[in-house]
């Protein structure tokens, strides 16, 4: 983790790799989206008694470490701690130079591989194609017995909701891109460049951080439901999870922990990125966990000790029509970057 923090602090200088100073990977990701149905992974009973195949695939963020963490997060959202195999999927744009291709793909593979090793798994195959867009994704597979998976559909009234990473990732990444590209919004909104950089460094750290310890805690404390917060934001994923529950329950989100300064940027834009309505996209976000109120503080304390970062109590499970809502009096909690302390 220390090496990751050091790389985040030093930043990425395209000139160090022989690339133009204004080179940005996000310029190559114009077309992306999500076609998900159901919960985070497919769980397929095998012909071998008592075993299931748990598998997920994802394309998302154009950085190797983060993409690998994001793919693995779907397993962790199911309480699956151990991944048996990974595949890497790469689409290389036709219109980038050979130099850009060599630098980008080498760093993609290195970052993806390093995170797979950190997760205790390995990459044993994949596919690379030439296409109009930059695509990076993967497949994560685990063979599990029932006691190696967390319960994900038994939330009940009286449970509380925990969130293991703060929100605001989309705001941080986009505002940092404005800085890099000289976007007029920075001056128009009188944005603080140093605070944007600090938020960007924080979100890089948390996107790289695996949700593996959170999965361990889900198993240990017998949580009732869990999912990871990614492209549909906290409300979108909470709503999807609530609709998958056996009981008629509603998830009420009363607290939004947001990376420092991202709330101010969103307010300046009139709830830009839909941050306050709970649908701002996250990448490799935290786990949203429903757990008995009596166990919640123990889970929080132990996970904070393992990861070294806070865990927030963000909501309640109540009786009602299956779905999720943001409370009218939702509390916004500013979460300071901790990168400078590491």
Buried (B, 14 or more C-beta within 10 A) or exposed (E): EEEBBEBBEEEBEBEEBEBEEEBBBBBBBEEEEEEBEEBBBEBEEEEEEEBBBBBBBBBBBBBBBBBBBBBBBBBBBBBBBBBBBBBBBBBBBEEBEEEBBEBBBEBBBEBBBBBBEBBEBEBEEBEEEEEEBBBBBBBBBBBBEEEBBBBBEBBBEEBBBBBBBBBBBBBBBBBBBBBEEEBEBBEEBEBBEEBBBBBBBBBBBBBBBBBBBBBBBBBBBBBBBBBBBBBBBBBBBBBBBBBBBEBEBBBBBBBBBBBBBBBBBBBBBEEBBBBBBBBBBBBBBBBBBBBBEEBBBEBBEBBBEEBEBBBBBBBBBBEBEBBBBBEEEBEBBBBBBBBEEB
